[in-house]
Amino acid sequence: MEHTSRLERIIRIVLVALILIFFLFPIFWIFLMSFQTNEDILRIPPSPFFTPTISNYQALITGKLVSAAGTLDIPFMRNLWNSVLLSSVSVVIALILGVPAAYAFARFKFRLGEDIAFTLLSFRFAPPLLVLLPLSLYFQEIGLTDTYAGLIWVYQLIALPLILWIVRGYFEDISPDIEYAYRIGGHSWWRTFTRIAVPLAGPGIAAAGLLAFIFCWNNFVFALILASADKQPVTVGSLAFVTASGIQYGQIAAAIVLSVTPTLAIALYAQRYLVEGLSLGAVKG
Amino acid sequence: MAQVEIRNIHKGFKSGAVLSDISLTAETGEIVVVFGPSGAGKTVLLRLIAGVEEPDEGAIFLQGRDVADAPPEARGLGMAFQNFALFPHMSAYDNIASALTARERSPAIIKAKVDNVAKLLKISHVMQHAPRELSNGQKQRTALARALVADPRILLLDDPLRNVDAKLRYEMRLELPSLLKASGSTVLYVTQDYKEAMALGDKIAVLLEGGFVQIATPTEVYRAPATLGVARLFGDPTINVIPAEPSLRDGRSVFDLGGVSLSLPARYAAVAGKSCMLGIRPESIIVEEAPSAESFPVEVVAITPLNEKSVLLLRTYDGREILAAEAGVEQSSRRIGAACARLDADAVLVFDAASGRRIAPVQS
């Protein structure tokens, strides 16, 4: 154990505190905003003292937005459900397709292998707007516009390359000898894949799945163009708070709190898989 | 029937040929040590037999069956990897049991077999530990147990003692022969330690630059190495090599060393006039205080103890440095400085200077 002086400890605490404030303060502020009325929020100077209200959450959950101009219907809960459905189904499909593909790219050298892998990665380079116009035309033709299936398909552009490239790296880190040892023990290729390769790449698969989920969750333009109100996720749904009678900051804050919660919960849950370094000490040298 | 038969195997990678025209047979219960320096292709050979790599040419027969199309899981062999290749997410017990679960359904039988092999290898107390909690010695034994547990007819061991400390290596070198013999398996054992090869092998196959140079018993490899290269690999300290062009005198080949004419045994008469390399094992050089017949003057330059032997670096009067090894001589009796050395002429090996092949003596 390294000896640390008192001064060093104090500096460390101060720095950690600064970093935490930098990253957590906006979340904290939005959390406070979600319990304020628009008037409280727009007061100058801003004050942390206010009478909390749950009217913002009420409006979101009941779907009735009461403003000066009258009552407005917002399908926020439906948007939230859409987000959950689109993101999770997209990630599950991307995992089913991407993990075996990542394994293939990691283990087998085949013709055009690198080119295919790179092409898949290049989907991440292209600005989404570039593909949206032709895509929306095609989707109209084959009837995929405004369907969950269509959106989930497009979301593969986001999720699949991410999973493929992250998981591939984890598979490459597993010594092939470990897999060979299992096969020599009499197990088939498929069993080796499911019992050895996938568990060992587990932390990587969890990390990639989580990242892909967050990327899908945060997507905006695909759903904006390709889906109508009842299929749209929260990112697009939040546009409804920019109303004719002004921007509903309170409701936006409440919507952010609600829509961040699922990703935050998943991140906290997956954290232990991300940290677990399974491969330690198994292979010498 | 040979358990393992390799016929004219060729294998190359992008960087070039690794194995060319390799043939080898191993009979039931035989321990064949594949010995060679690192990079000779030993591991590749085992991987070809295990089915992890495919040969470019040639055929491999296991128990008489051509295994060209058989995947690793269908070859029915056991293998211990040099890097252990334990499954990090399974306990030592599950690691060992993994070699049984594919074929054996009954948990009771699996448990009995694993417990048995664990007891044999003295790792019963760590069966519930994960590989990362094991010491190197325990990892090595776990890997060995995994290879042994299913009683494979053919056992491939890839330098299993490479990554363990010297003490354990010494212990295992003593234990392994009886352990392997008891298993009744045909063993292919890869090592680059000549002592290990000599201690374990019924037969040593010396792999140099992608080909077998000699396949023979340990004694034969040591006493009658096929080439100078083989002679250099076996023995510590390494064999002294002295270039010479012997001339014929009184029906014997005579060569010059340190200003003195020394004669080879009569059966080497035929090498006179040829350009040769003489291989003289350090232990067949006898260092004496007083000169005697056929001894030549040397200067003892350095004395190094090596286990129970001491190694003497000698310099002849024409400046050639040779090594002598002696056992059982009181070390303190040796002094740096002038002395005399004598050869055990019977133990001199003669190699052709151009090809490096050993020239066999002609028995009269």
Interface residues (C-beta under 8 A of the other chain):
Chain A: S175 D177 I178 Y180 A181 Y182 R183 I184 G185 G186 H187 S188 W189 R191 I196 P199 L200 L278 S279 L280 G281 A282 V283 K284 G285
Chain B: R47 A50 G51 V52 P71 P72 E73 R75 G76 L77 G78 M79 F81 N83 F84 A85 L86 F87 P88 H89 S98 A99 L100 T101 A102 R103 P131 R132 E133 L134 N136 K139 R146 A150 N163
